[in-house]
């Protein structure tokens, strides 16, 4: 056994090498498995890492047992990230969705003909249907799902470092030297036909098997595995965040669409009321009880109501295209609301309970805590560069030269290698200090976002309270305005009232209807914002009004 010490720069490299004599039994065995090939190399050393890089789905490599981790001196109490997405509140994909609501599966396709963008029909949807279609078609959600799969594969790649690397290689070569060729030519010149046959060169076959294993790396391996596990958890929480943002966006777009639909009804009712006032004014003018001035004022009122109706219709088209974009449906389909405007639910928690629940449920807060943990793993990896690295290796090699009288030769090496970088100019410790500052930054951001979450809950809660009261008030105001218009019109038709009273009553009714619509829609938006601020909302927190 030979032991050699090599000092490279300021790093210590200790190698222990066992040189053993050939084993005849191994020679015969290896001769039977060597295949003849020219420059053949089979790499089995990185099977786990290759699977982690090329497969985005499938079973993960088994987690190391505590005994396995302890044997390498790198034990860390860690809970493996959960597989599947039900823990993040992701609902299953919608089944039996009409084909005309499904977008083109090719994300790079874009329309080039007018027929491909011409609206062919309108599909009414309930809010629940819109949410399900959005979850199926959302490109942001698909991207988040792919990110989770990618990080799961990265975790498998990191865990591959727990296993040894195995490599097999074989080569076949033919060689002929120029010196031997010159010697053969001289022999033929000197001896002529009596010259012995010339040697045509040497043909050799060699092969080998090598096994390497990183026994100890000062915490780098456990740090990389912990980093990959935490990144997977962060991506799963980000999937939950994307889903919550998508649901809020769909709800707000649906409420905007409902508002535009009801705005058309209000504007149409105002047009019809103005037409009735114009007919009454013209009838009184023909009877000699009214004036031309009253007729002109009624026509102006009708023109204003007609313009408001046109604007409401344009706004409805815009809202339909907005929700179609969010749902990512086909280019030739419009979406309409199948449900009327009404209170979507009642919030059953107090402000204080809502704040506490939001701070406990928000995925973003947990992400910031995991970001702190990520930075701690990166600090551990940086400091591992200052510790020793212990590697074990074993190899077996054979060589066969064809045409000679010698048997196949073989041998094997078994040893260990220790490498310790004693000084790197302070680079590793500087990287560790950077990660320590990143930990402090993550803690500061956590405090900032915690305050932001509380403000979001308070804003949503106060909007819920105020708009719920406004709904009660506006309902009474609409009834009173409608009765006021009826009486004003009767007085005007009887000749005891004025056109001004009728026009004022019409304006007040339209304003009261708009106020009620705005109060209900704003209440529903506030409820959706409250659900988003809380995070995962149980069904018991919202009751039917």
PEHUUR-V710109 format. One record per residue. N is the residue number from 0. RES is the residue in one small letter. OMEGA is omega in whole degrees, 0 to 359 (NA if undefined). D_FIRST is the distance of its C-alpha to the first C-alpha in Angstrom with 2 decimals. Layout:
# PEHUUR-V710109
n={N/N}
res={RES/RES}
omega={OMEGA/OMEGA}
d_first={D_FIRST/D_FIRST}
This chain:
# PEHUUR-V710109
n={0/1/2/3/4/5/6/7/8/9/10/11/12/13/14/15/16/17/18/19/20/21/22/23/24/25/26/27/28/29/30/31/32/33/34/35/36/37/38/39/40/41/42/43/44/45/46/47/48/49/50/51/52/53/54/55/56/57/58/59/60/61/62/63/64/65/66/67/68/69/70/71/72/73/74/75/76/77/78/79/80/81/82/83/84/85/86/87/88/89/90/91/92/93/94/95/96/97/98/99/100/101/102/103/104/105/106/107/108/109/110/111/112/113/114/115/116/117/118/119/120/121/122/123/124/125/126/127/128/129/130/131/132/133/134/135/136/137/138/139/140/141/142/143/144/145/146/147/148/149/150/151/152/153/154/155/156/157/158/159/160/161/162/163/164/165/166/167/168/169/170/171/172/173/174/175/176/177/178/179/180/181/182/183/184/185/186/187/188/189/190/191/192/193/194/195/196/197/198/199/200/201/202/203/204/205/206/207/208/209/210/211/212/213/214/215/216/217/218/219/220/221/222/223/224/225/226/227/228/229/230/231/232/233/234/235/236/237/238/239/240/241/242/243/244/245/246/247/248/249/250/251/252/253/254/255/256/257/258/259/260/261/262/263/264/265/266/267/268/269/270/271/272/273/274/275/276/277/278/279/280/281/282/283/284/285/286/287/288/289/290/291/292/293/294/295/296/297/298/299/300/301/302/303/304/305/306/307/308/309/310/311/312/313/314/315/316/317/318/319/320/321/322/323/324/325/326/327/328/329/330/331/332/333/334/335/336/337/338/339/340/341/342/343/344/345/346/347/348/349/350/351/352/353/354/355/356/357/358/359/360/361/362/363/364/365/366/367/368/369/370/371/372/373/374/375/376/377/378/379/380/381/382/383/384/385/386/387/388/389/390/391/392/393/394/395/396/397/398/399/400/401/402/403/404/405/406/407/408/409/410/411/412/413/414/415/416/417/418/419/420/421/422/423/424/425/426/427/428/429/430/431/432/433/434/435/436/437/438/439/440/441/442/443/444/445/446/447/448/449/450/451/452/453/454/455/456/457/458/459/460/461/462/463/464/465/466/467/468/469/470/471/472/473/474/475/476/477/478/479/480/481/482/483/484/485/486/487/488/489/490/491/492/493/494/495/496/497/498/499/500/501/502/503/504/505/506/507/508/509/510/511/512/513/514/515/516/517/518/519/520/521/522/523/524/525/526/527/528/529/530/531/532/533/534/535/536/537/538/539/540/541/542/543/544}
res={x/x/x/x/x/x/x/x/x/x/x/x/x/x/x/x/x/x/x/x/x/x/x/x/x/x/x/x/x/x/x/x/x/x/x/x/x/x/x/x/x/x/x/x/x/x/x/x/x/x/x/x/x/x/x/x/x/x/x/x/x/x/x/x/x/x/x/x/x/x/x/x/x/x/x/x/x/x/x/x/x/x/x/x/x/x/x/x/x/x/x/x/x/x/x/x/x/x/x/x/x/x/x/x/x/x/x/x/x/x/x/x/x/x/x/x/x/x/x/x/x/x/x/x/x/x/x/x/x/x/x/x/x/x/x/x/x/x/x/x/x/x/x/x/x/x/x/x/x/x/x/x/x/x/x/x/x/x/x/x/x/x/x/x/x/x/x/x/x/x/x/x/x/x/x/x/x/x/x/x/x/x/x/x/x/x/x/x/x/x/x/x/x/x/x/x/x/x/x/x/x/x/x/x/x/x/x/x/x/x/x/x/x/x/x/x/x/x/x/x/x/x/x/x/x/x/x/x/x/x/x/x/x/x/x/x/x/x/x/x/x/x/x/x/x/x/x/x/x/x/x/x/x/x/x/x/x/x/x/x/x/x/x/x/x/x/x/x/x/x/x/x/x/x/x/x/x/x/x/x/x/x/x/x/x/x/x/x/x/x/x/x/x/x/x/x/x/x/x/x/x/x/x/x/x/x/x/x/x/x/x/x/x/x/x/x/x/x/x/x/x/x/x/x/x/x/x/x/x/x/x/x/x/x/x/x/x/x/x/x/x/x/x/x/x/x/x/x/x/x/x/x/x/x/x/x/x/x/x/x/x/x/x/x/x/x/x/x/x/x/x/x/x/x/x/x/x/x/x/x/x/x/x/x/x/x/x/x/x/x/x/x/x/x/x/x/x/x/x/x/x/x/x/x/x/x/x/x/x/x/x/x/x/x/x/x/x/x/x/x/x/x/x/x/x/x/x/x/x/x/x/x/x/x/x/x/x/x/x/x/x/x/x/x/x/x/x/x/x/x/x/x/x/x/x/x/x/x/x/x/x/x/x/x/x/x/x/x/x/x/x/x/x/x/x/x/x/x/x/x/x/x/x/x/x/x/x/x/x/x/x/x/x/x/x/x/x/x/x/x/x/x/x/x/x/x/x/x/x/x/x/x/x/x/x/x/x/x/x/x/x/x/x/x/x/x/x/x/x/x/x/x/x/x/x/x/x/x/x/x/x/x/x/x/x}
omega={181/178/181/179/180/179/180/183/177/178/182/181/183/183/177/187/177/178/185/180/179/178/186/178/178/179/181/179/183/178/183/183/179/175/182/179/180/177/181/179/178/183/176/191/187/184/182/180/180/178/180/182/189/183/179/180/180/182/177/173/182/179/178/177/178/180/180/180/181/180/178/177/184/182/177/178/187/175/182/180/182/172/179/189/181/178/178/177/181/180/178/179/185/177/175/174/180/184/182/174/182/180/177/182/179/183/182/181/175/184/176/180/181/179/182/180/180/180/182/182/180/182/175/180/169/180/180/177/179/179/181/179/179/179/179/189/188/177/177/179/177/178/178/177/178/178/177/179/179/180/175/175/177/177/177/178/180/180/177/179/177/186/179/177/181/180/178/178/180/179/177/184/177/184/176/185/177/179/179/179/177/179/178/179/179/179/179/178/184/187/180/182/181/181/178/178/181/176/184/181/183/174/184/177/177/179/181/176/181/178/179/179/177/186/184/181/173/176/180/183/180/177/179/177/177/178/180/178/181/177/177/178/179/180/177/175/177/174/177/179/180/179/179/177/180/180/178/180/179/180/180/178/179/178/175/178/176/180/179/177/180/177/175/179/179/180/178/177/178/178/180/178/178/177/178/178/178/178/178/180/179/179/178/178/179/179/179/180/180/182/176/180/179/179/180/179/178/178/177/178/178/179/178/179/179/178/178/178/179/178/178/178/177/179/178/179/179/180/178/179/178/181/175/178/181/179/178/179/182/183/188/184/172/180/175/181/179/181/178/177/177/180/185/179/179/180/190/181/174/180/183/179/179/180/181/180/179/179/180/188/190/180/182/178/178/176/180/175/177/176/175/178/176/181/178/176/178/175/178/179/180/181/180/178/180/183/180/176/182/180/174/180/176/181/177/185/175/178/177/176/183/176/176/182/183/177/177/180/179/179/179/179/175/182/177/183/178/178/183/178/187/183/179/180/180/183/183/180/177/176/179/178/177/180/176/177/177/176/178/177/179/178/178/179/177/179/179/182/176/177/179/178/179/180/178/179/181/178/180/182/180/176/176/182/184/182/175/176/178/178/179/181/183/177/178/181/179/179/180/180/179/177/178/179/179/180/180/180/178/179/181/179/179/178/180/178/182/176/179/179/181/181/179/179/177/179/180/178/178/179/180/178/177/179/178/178/181/181/181/182/179/176/179/177/179/178/176/177/178/177/179/180/180/185/178/184/175/182/183/181/181/180/179/181/NA}
d_first={0.00/3.78/6.67/10.05/13.51/16.49/20.06/22.59/26.20/26.53/23.97/20.53/17.76/14.39/11.67/8.41/6.81/5.08/6.20/8.20/11.13/14.64/16.66/20.28/21.89/20.44/21.59/25.08/25.27/24.23/26.65/29.45/28.97/28.41/31.76/32.95/33.77/34.05/31.99/31.70/29.89/30.18/29.31/28.95/27.11/30.25/32.55/33.74/34.45/36.27/38.46/39.25/40.35/42.42/44.03/46.65/47.43/45.96/43.91/41.48/37.87/37.72/37.39/34.26/34.99/34.81/31.85/29.94/30.83/30.00/26.48/25.83/27.75/30.65/33.73/37.18/40.40/41.86/44.55/43.97/46.80/49.45/49.83/53.31/56.10/58.68/57.42/58.49/61.97/61.65/64.28/63.73/64.82/68.50/69.53/72.52/72.99/75.58/74.11/76.40/74.75/71.24/70.08/68.68/65.07/64.14/63.67/64.10/67.51/70.61/74.30/75.98/79.35/82.05/82.06/78.49/79.53/83.07/83.55/84.69/85.07/84.49/82.46/83.45/80.55/80.35/78.02/75.65/75.56/74.88/71.94/70.42/70.89/69.38/66.25/65.92/66.71/65.35/62.92/61.70/60.86/59.08/57.01/56.08/55.10/52.88/51.25/50.46/48.90/46.88/45.53/44.76/42.64/40.97/40.10/38.47/36.46/35.31/34.37/32.23/29.59/29.07/27.46/24.29/24.59/24.14/24.57/25.15/25.83/27.11/28.67/30.79/31.49/33.77/33.52/35.75/35.57/38.74/37.80/37.77/41.09/42.70/41.60/43.20/46.40/46.66/46.28/49.07/51.29/50.81/50.87/52.95/53.22/51.11/48.00/45.09/44.29/42.41/38.95/39.17/35.65/32.48/32.13/28.73/27.72/24.47/23.63/21.10/20.88/19.37/19.62/19.58/20.97/22.16/21.55/23.48/25.68/27.90/30.84/31.21/30.96/33.42/35.66/35.81/36.62/39.25/40.66/41.07/42.69/45.08/45.98/46.87/49.11/50.72/51.51/53.03/55.18/56.13/57.24/59.48/60.85/61.62/63.36/65.46/66.44/67.38/69.58/71.31/71.92/73.37/75.61/76.95/77.61/79.36/81.51/82.38/83.45/85.56/87.13/88.06/89.61/91.72/92.61/94.18/96.15/97.40/98.32/100.05/101.99/103.03/104.23/106.26/107.75/108.68/110.29/112.34/113.43/114.42/116.50/118.22/118.99/120.41/122.50/123.97/124.68/126.56/128.51/129.44/127.61/124.58/123.95/122.14/119.91/118.56/117.77/115.89/113.83/112.94/111.86/109.65/108.08/107.44/105.87/103.50/102.51/101.95/99.65/97.64/97.33/96.07/93.44/92.36/92.00/89.84/87.69/87.28/85.98/83.47/82.27/81.87/79.69/77.62/76.79/76.21/73.59/71.88/71.92/70.69/73.16/74.49/76.21/79.54/79.97/81.51/80.92/83.77/83.91/85.07/85.58/88.34/87.79/87.55/85.63/82.16/81.54/81.93/79.17/79.05/76.92/78.02/76.72/74.48/72.94/72.44/70.55/68.25/67.60/66.82/64.32/62.60/62.63/62.11/58.98/58.94/58.50/55.52/54.11/54.34/52.51/49.75/49.69/48.93/46.06/44.79/44.79/42.86/40.08/40.05/39.74/36.74/35.08/35.89/34.36/31.10/30.29/29.85/27.25/23.49/22.25/19.33/18.19/15.99/15.27/14.53/15.60/16.50/18.06/20.30/22.31/25.50/27.64/31.16/33.24/30.65/30.00/26.33/25.15/23.54/19.86/17.51/13.97/12.61/10.51/10.34/10.08/12.58/14.60/17.06/20.02/22.91/25.99/27.33/30.64/32.66/36.01/37.31/37.51/35.98/38.25/41.19/40.65/40.51/43.79/45.36/44.55/46.02/49.21/49.22/49.16/52.22/53.90/53.38/54.95/57.90/58.43/58.41/61.26/63.19/62.94/63.85/67.10/67.66/67.34/69.93/72.28/71.94/72.86/75.78/77.14/76.99/78.56/81.42/82.08/82.26/84.77/86.96/87.09/87.81/90.82/91.78/91.79/94.34/96.47/96.33/97.39/100.53/101.10/100.94/103.50/105.79/105.49/106.26/109.35/110.40/110.28/112.32/115.00/115.07/115.53/118.33/120.09/119.78/121.10/124.00/124.82/124.30/120.78/119.36/116.81/114.79/114.34/112.96/110.57/109.32/108.78/106.84/104.57/103.99/103.12/100.61/99.04/98.87/97.22/94.65/93.96/93.39/91.10/89.13/88.86/87.52/85.02/83.84/83.46/81.32/79.18/78.76/77.74/75.14/73.89/73.71/71.60/69.27/69.10/68.29/65.57/65.41/69.02/69.95/73.10/74.81/74.85/77.38/80.57/83.24/86.27}
